[in-house]
Amino acid sequence: MSNITLADWAQIVIAVATLATAIVAVIAAKQSHDSAKENRLTTEELARPRLSVFVQSTAASKQLVDLIVINSGQSSARNIKFKVEGEDLKVDYQSAGVEVLSQLRVIKKGVKLLEPGGKRTYFIISLIGRYEDLLETKTTVEVIYNGGPTSKQYAEEFPLDFASLSESGWRTEETKAAKETVSELKKISKHLHQIAQRK
């Protein structure tokens, strides 16, 4: 016969129940901690600045190209630094000592602050006589900045995509030839219409 009394069994049951309660409490605390961490990270992501760097035709002419820096996030980006990687693009910037993209003042000095929805525009290049060469160019701009509720540092890379300038009017020779053919066909059609009117 076992020497374990009813009182001993009662104590064992209480100990097991206490242990189970403690385990449940630990699991609940961990889940709560994980949930709070996930919520904090989600809040940070929603509240963070989001910088983008890209090329865009200017408002004045589709043959001229600006470098655009925009903050589409929900908070200000601070201490913004830039770095050119890959081919250092030759620019048409009208200033002494600025021949390539990395020499542009904003690239060298950075930007102290860019508010939510803020945009900076810098003229860099003319497409005239260079469009097809630019399609082969592999230039990337890395941007490093701080922002958000915790002033976290972010680093992102943006390839400059000149092929995205589809409205520039400076495409491949094949496309230009097709445009010229359409133009000539319109002229021929007009002349044929005039001839028909005379009869």
C-alpha positions in Angstrom: 0.0 0.0 0.0 1.1 3.5 -0.7 1.9 5.7 2.2 0.5 8.8 0.4 -2.4 10.1 2.4 -5.4 12.1 1.1 -3.8 15.3 2.4 -0.6 14.5 0.4 -2.7 14.0 -2.7 -4.4 17.3 -2.1 -1.0 19.0 -1.8 0.2 17.4 -5.0 -3.0 18.5 -6.9 -2.6 22.0 -5.5 1.1 22.1 -6.6 0.3 20.8 -10.1 -2.5 23.4 -10.4 -0.2 26.2 -9.2 2.4 25.1 -11.8 -0.2 25.0 -14.5 -1.4 28.4 -13.6 2.2 29.7 -13.6 2.8 28.2 -17.0 -0.4 29.8 -18.4 0.6 33.1 -16.9 4.1 32.9 -18.5 2.5 32.0 -21.9 0.0 34.9 -21.6 2.8 37.3 -20.6 4.9 36.3 -23.6 1.9 36.6 -26.0 1.1 40.0 -24.6 4.8 41.1 -24.9 4.9 39.8 -28.5 1.7 41.5 -29.4 2.9 44.8 -27.9 6.1 44.5 -29.8 4.3 43.7 -33.0 1.9 46.7 -32.4 4.9 49.0 -31.7 6.6 47.8 -34.9 3.4 48.3 -36.9 3.0 51.8 -35.4 6.6 52.6 -36.3 6.1 51.4 -39.9 3.0 53.5 -40.3 4.5 56.6 -38.7 7.9 56.4 -40.4 9.1 58.6 -43.3 9.5 57.0 -46.7 11.9 58.5 -49.1 12.0 57.8 -52.8 14.5 58.9 -55.4 13.7 58.8 -59.1 14.1 60.6 -62.5 11.3 62.5 -64.1 10.8 64.8 -67.1 10.7 68.5 -66.2 7.5 70.5 -66.4 9.2 72.8 -68.9 10.3 70.1 -71.4 10.1 66.3 -71.7 13.6 66.4 -73.1 15.0 67.6 -69.8 15.2 65.4 -66.7 15.0 66.2 -62.9 16.2 64.1 -60.0 13.3 63.9 -57.6 13.5 63.2 -53.9 10.1 62.8 -52.2 8.9 61.8 -48.8 5.6 59.8 -49.1 5.7 58.8 -45.4 3.9 60.1 -42.3 6.7 61.8 -40.6 9.7 64.0 -41.4 13.0 62.5 -42.6 16.1 64.0 -41.0 19.8 64.0 -41.7 19.3 62.7 -45.3 22.5 61.5 -46.9 23.0 60.3 -50.5 25.6 58.1 -52.2 25.9 57.3 -55.9 26.7 53.7 -56.8 27.5 52.1 -60.1 28.1 54.5 -63.0 28.6 58.1 -61.9 26.2 59.8 -64.3 27.5 62.7 -66.4 25.1 65.6 -65.8 24.3 68.8 -67.6 24.2 70.9 -64.4 25.2 74.5 -65.1 27.6 75.1 -62.3 31.4 75.1 -62.0 32.9 71.8 -60.7 29.7 69.8 -61.3 30.3 67.3 -64.0 28.9 64.0 -62.6 26.0 63.2 -60.3 28.1 62.6 -57.2 29.3 66.2 -57.4 25.8 67.7 -57.2 25.6 69.8 -54.1 22.6 67.9 -52.7 24.4 64.5 -53.2 27.5 65.8 -51.4 25.9 67.8 -48.6 22.6 66.0 -48.2 19.3 67.4 -46.8 18.7 68.3 -43.2 14.9 67.8 -43.2 12.2 66.7 -45.6 8.7 67.0 -44.2 5.8 64.5 -45.0 4.7 65.1 -48.6 7.8 67.1 -49.1 9.5 67.1 -52.5 12.9 68.3 -53.8 13.6 68.7 -57.5 17.1 69.0 -59.1 17.7 69.4 -62.8 20.4 66.9 -63.9 20.4 66.1 -67.6 19.1 66.6 -71.1 18.0 63.6 -73.1 18.9 65.2 -76.5 21.3 62.8 -78.2 21.7 60.7 -75.0 18.5 58.8 -74.5 19.6 55.5 -75.9 22.9 55.6 -74.0 21.0 56.4 -70.8 18.9 53.3 -71.2 22.1 51.3 -70.7 23.2 53.4 -67.7 23.3 51.6 -64.4 23.3 54.3 -61.7 21.9 53.8 -58.2 21.3 56.4 -55.5 21.5 55.1 -52.0 19.7 57.3 -49.4 20.2 57.1 -45.6 18.0 59.0 -43.2 16.5 59.1 -39.7 12.9 59.5 -38.7 9.8 58.2 -37.1 8.9 58.0 -33.4 12.2 56.4 -32.4 14.4 58.3 -34.9 15.4 55.0 -36.5 17.9 55.0 -39.3 16.7 53.7 -42.7 18.8 52.9 -45.8 17.4 52.2 -49.3 18.7 52.1 -52.8 17.0 53.5 -55.9 18.2 52.6 -59.5 17.7 55.6 -61.8 15.3 54.2 -64.5 15.5 56.3 -67.7 13.3 53.8 -69.5 10.5 55.0 -67.2 10.5 58.3 -69.1 8.1 56.8 -71.7 6.6 60.2 -72.5 9.9 61.8 -73.3 9.6 61.2 -77.1 13.1 59.9 -77.2 12.8 56.2 -77.8 14.6 53.6 -79.9 15.3 54.0 -83.6 12.6 51.5 -84.4 10.0 53.5 -82.5 11.2 56.7 -84.2 11.0 55.1 -87.6 7.4 53.9 -86.8 6.4 57.4 -85.8 7.9 58.9 -89.0 6.0 56.2 -91.1 2.7 57.1 -89.4 3.4 60.8 -90.0 4.1 60.2 -93.7 1.0 58.0 -94.0 -1.1 60.8 -92.7 0.4 63.2 -95.2 -0.2 60.8 -98.1 -3.8 60.2 -96.9 -4.3 64.0 -96.8 -3.0 64.4 -100.3 -5.1 61.6 -101.7 -8.2 63.2 -100.0 -7.3 66.5 -101.7 -6.9 64.8 -105.1 -10.3 63.1 -104.7 -11.9 66.4 -103.8 -10.7 68.0 -107.1 -12.4 65.3 -109.3 
